[in-house]
Amino acid sequence: MARIFNDRGVAYRKLSLTAKGDNIKEYNQKALRNFNKAILLDNNYGLAYYNRGLLYEQLGYLDKAKLDLEKGTGLLKK
């Protein structure tokens, strides 16, 4: 189930890259909600942390991005 939310988050993040106006914010919010739900369902799901880190980086939240990218990478190496 966590994978479904992660995949939806990825889709919304990609949509935000080509969206215009208010749609950018809407897609980013939906992406974040889906990544958070994936992590809530499986807190060892490295790909969800990694993808949320990419979103945080895109939004300029570099400290949060660094934490998630490092955690995601660490979990993916296991």
N, CA, C and O of each residue as an XYZ file, in Angstrom:
312
protein
N       0.813     -1.193      0.000
C       0.000      0.000      0.000
C       0.863      1.267      0.000
O       0.519      2.252     -0.653
N       1.981      1.240      0.732
C       2.867      2.405      0.785
C       3.390      2.752     -0.606
O       3.561      3.924     -0.941
N       3.640      1.731     -1.404
C       4.156      1.969     -2.755
C       3.157      2.770     -3.597
O       3.552      3.630     -4.384
N       1.888      2.489     -3.428
C       0.857      3.217     -4.180
C       0.910      4.707     -3.848
O       0.856      5.549     -4.745
N       1.016      5.030     -2.559
C       1.079      6.436     -2.163
C       2.374      7.086     -2.645
O       2.368      8.243     -3.065
N       3.482      6.348     -2.587
C       4.736      6.881     -3.107
C       4.621      7.175     -4.600
O       5.028      8.241     -5.061
N       4.072      6.237     -5.342
C       3.935      6.423     -6.793
C       3.023      7.608     -7.122
O       3.285      8.359     -8.061
N       1.964      7.766     -6.352
C       1.084      8.927     -6.556
C       1.827     10.221     -6.255
O       1.668     11.217     -6.961
N       2.635     10.199     -5.207
C       3.437     11.378     -4.873
C       4.387     11.750     -5.992
O       4.541     12.926     -6.320
N       5.026     10.746     -6.580
C       5.934     10.984     -7.708
C       5.168     11.604     -8.872
O       5.647     12.545     -9.505
N       3.992     11.082     -9.148
C       3.187     11.607    -10.260
C       2.818     13.074    -10.020
O       2.921     13.898    -10.928
N       2.391     13.396     -8.800
C       2.039     14.784     -8.498
C       3.263     15.698     -8.559
O       3.167     16.832     -9.028
N       4.417     15.209     -8.084
C       5.634     16.031     -8.149
C       5.993     16.328     -9.593
O       6.366     17.453     -9.925
N       5.882     15.322    -10.454
C       6.181     15.530    -11.873
C       5.193     16.506    -12.503
O       5.581     17.341    -13.320
N       3.921     16.405    -12.130
C       2.926     17.351    -12.643
C       3.260     18.783    -12.229
O       3.051     19.723    -12.996
N       3.775     18.940    -11.024
C       4.093     20.289    -10.537
C       5.211     20.941    -11.343
O       5.300     22.167    -11.406
N       6.056     20.132    -11.952
C       7.185     20.671    -12.718
C       6.738     21.346    -14.008
O       7.446     22.204    -14.534
N       5.579     20.969    -14.517
C       5.088     21.558    -15.769
C       3.821     22.386    -15.566
O       3.295     22.965    -16.517
N       3.334     22.442    -14.330
C       2.095     23.171    -14.034
C       2.337     24.680    -14.008
O       3.474     25.153    -13.979
N       1.248     25.400    -14.019
C       1.305     26.863    -13.967
C       0.377     27.371    -12.861
O      -0.619     26.730    -12.525
N       0.722     28.523    -12.308
C      -0.129     29.190    -11.326
C      -0.374     28.382    -10.068
O       0.530     27.751     -9.523
N      -1.620     28.418     -9.622
C      -2.008     27.746     -8.377
C      -1.866     26.232     -8.456
O      -1.764     25.564     -7.427
N      -1.860     25.695     -9.653
C      -1.733     24.242     -9.805
C      -0.402     23.734     -9.274
O      -0.323     22.603     -8.794
N       0.643     24.547     -9.351
C       1.955     24.136     -8.843
C       1.844     23.825     -7.354
O       2.247     22.752     -6.905
N       1.300     24.766     -6.597
C       1.160     24.585     -5.150
C       0.271     23.389     -4.831
O       0.581     22.592     -3.946
N      -0.826     23.273     -5.554
C      -1.762     22.161     -5.329
C      -1.081     20.812     -5.553
O      -1.214     19.907     -4.730
N      -0.358     20.675     -6.654
C       0.316     19.408     -6.943
C       1.405     19.113     -5.915
O       1.577     17.963     -5.511
N       2.142     20.140     -5.489
C       3.178     19.923     -4.482
C       2.575     19.487     -3.156
O       3.124     18.614     -2.483
N       1.451     20.085     -2.774
C       0.778     19.687     -1.531
C       0.290     18.244     -1.613
O       0.422     17.481     -0.656
N      -0.267     17.881     -2.750
C      -0.733     16.505     -2.926
C       0.436     15.529     -2.908
O       0.336     14.444     -2.335
N       1.534     15.910     -3.530
C       2.722     15.051     -3.522
C       3.199     14.836     -2.090
O       3.468     13.705     -1.686
N       3.304     15.914     -1.329
C       3.774     15.815      0.050
C       2.844     14.948      0.889
O       3.314     14.114      1.663
N       1.542     15.130      0.748
C       0.588     14.293      1.504
C       0.766     12.815      1.176
O       0.702     11.965      2.064
N       0.986     12.513     -0.091
C       1.144     11.112     -0.486
C       2.456     10.527      0.013
O       2.483      9.380      0.460
N       3.545     11.286     -0.053
C       4.812     10.789      0.487
C       4.696     10.579      1.994
O       5.180      9.575      2.517
N       4.062     11.512      2.693
C       3.873     11.370      4.140
C       3.046     10.130      4.469
O       3.356      9.414      5.422
N       2.008      9.874      3.699
C       1.162      8.697      3.927
C       1.964      7.413      3.689
O       1.832      6.449      4.444
N       2.788      7.400      2.646
C       3.622      6.225      2.368
C       4.559      5.948      3.538
O       4.732      4.799      3.943
N       5.160      7.001      4.077
C       6.087      6.849      5.203
C       5.335      6.430      6.464
O       5.845      5.635      7.254
N       4.135      6.955      6.656
C       3.314      6.562      7.800
C       2.982      5.070      7.744
O       2.985      4.387      8.769
N       2.701      4.579      6.559
C       2.367      3.162      6.388
C       3.585      2.253      6.519
O       3.472      1.121      6.988
N       4.756      2.754      6.100
C       5.985      1.956      6.165
C       7.155      2.893      6.398
O       7.703      3.467      5.457
N       7.538      3.046      7.678
C       8.604      3.994      7.993
C      10.000      3.505      7.609
O      10.988      4.180      7.896
N      10.093      2.358      6.975
C      11.361      1.868      6.432
C      11.382      1.897      4.908
O      12.242      1.275      4.285
N      10.452      2.607      4.314
C      10.345      2.679      2.860
C      11.258      3.801      2.352
O      10.852      4.958      2.243
N      12.477      3.430      2.051
C      13.508      4.389      1.671
C      13.159      5.244      0.473
O      13.494      6.428      0.435
N      12.496      4.663     -0.500
C      12.168      5.405     -1.710
C      11.204      6.560     -1.416
O      11.290      7.611     -2.050
N      10.303      6.373     -0.476
C       9.374      7.450     -0.108
C      10.130      8.603      0.558
O       9.865      9.770      0.271
N      11.072      8.273      1.448
C      11.893      9.325      2.052
C      12.705     10.050      0.980
O      12.789     11.278      0.977
N      13.293      9.289      0.085
C      14.114      9.877     -0.970
C      13.275     10.816     -1.848
O      13.694     11.933     -2.148
N      12.112     10.360     -2.247
C      11.256     11.187     -3.098
C      10.734     12.417     -2.365
O      10.604     13.487     -2.960
N      10.436     12.272     -1.084
C      10.018     13.442     -0.308
C      11.178     14.423     -0.190
O      10.978     15.638     -0.204
N      12.384     13.890     -0.075
C      13.567     14.752     -0.051
C      13.730     15.535     -1.341
O      14.084     16.714     -1.315
N      13.474     14.886     -2.468
C      13.539     15.590     -3.754
C      12.501     16.709     -3.815
O      12.775     17.792     -4.333
N      11.315     16.441     -3.285
C      10.272     17.464     -3.265
C      10.685     18.627     -2.370
O      10.542     19.788     -2.752
N      11.200     18.317     -1.173
C      11.655     19.378     -0.279
C      12.738     20.221     -0.949
O      12.742     21.445     -0.825
N      13.648     19.570     -1.653
C      14.703     20.298     -2.363
C      14.086     21.232     -3.410
O      14.477     22.393     -3.526
N      13.136     20.719     -4.155
C      12.440     21.498     -5.180
C      11.756     22.725     -4.564
O      11.701     23.788     -5.183
N      11.238     22.567     -3.344
C      10.529     23.649     -2.666
C      11.460     24.594     -1.914
O      11.021     25.618     -1.391
N      12.749     24.250     -1.860
C      13.718     25.103     -1.187
C      13.917     24.810      0.285
O      14.599     25.570      0.972
N      13.342     23.731      0.791
C      13.520     23.323      2.188
C      14.741     22.412      2.276
O      14.620     21.194      2.403
N      15.915     23.030      2.204
C      17.137     22.254      2.026
C      17.511     21.413      3.236
O      18.046     20.316      3.076
N      17.241     21.903      4.451
C      17.550     21.102      5.643
C      16.695     19.838      5.690
O      17.196     18.747      5.962
N      15.406     19.999      5.424
C      14.511     18.840      5.394
C      14.895     17.900      4.257
O      14.858     16.678      4.405
N      15.261     18.484      3.127
C      15.655     17.674      1.970
C      16.860     16.815      2.311
O      16.888     15.621      2.010
N      17.848     17.420      2.935
C      19.073     16.686      3.283
C      18.764     15.506      4.201
O      19.261     14.399      3.992
N      17.946     15.752      5.210
C      17.593     14.678      6.149
C      16.892     13.523      5.443
O      17.246     12.360      5.642
N      15.900     13.846      4.622
C      15.147     12.792      3.933
C      15.991     12.072      2.892
O      15.893     10.853      2.751
N      16.819     12.814      2.162
C      17.660     12.172      1.148
C      18.661     11.225      1.799
O      18.907     10.129      1.294
N      19.236     11.647      2.922
C      20.180     10.775      3.631
C      19.480      9.546      4.208
O      19.985      8.429      4.092
N      18.325      9.752      4.826
C      17.592      8.615      5.397
C      17.150      7.661      4.296
O      17.293      6.445      4.428
N      16.616      8.208      3.217
C      16.174      7.377      2.103
C      17.309      6.575      1.498
O      17.164      5.383      1.231
N      18.436      7.231      1.284
C      19.600      6.549      0.714
C      20.075      5.440      1.646
O      20.409      4.343      1.199
N      20.103      5.735      2.945
C      20.515      4.723      3.915
C      19.601      3.510      3.914
O      20.074      2.374      3.965
N      18.316      3.737      3.857
C      17.364      2.623      3.839
C      17.435      1.838      2.532
O      17.254      0.620      2.526
N      17.693      2.525      1.437
C      17.778      1.836      0.143
C      19.013      0.948      0.052
O      19.016     -0.032     -0.692
N      20.066      1.282      0.804
C      21.302      0.488      0.770
C      21.173     -0.814      1.543
O      21.972     -1.731      1.348
N      20.173     -0.910      2.423
C      20.009     -2.119      3.252
C      19.533     -3.289      2.438
O      19.345     -4.380      2.976
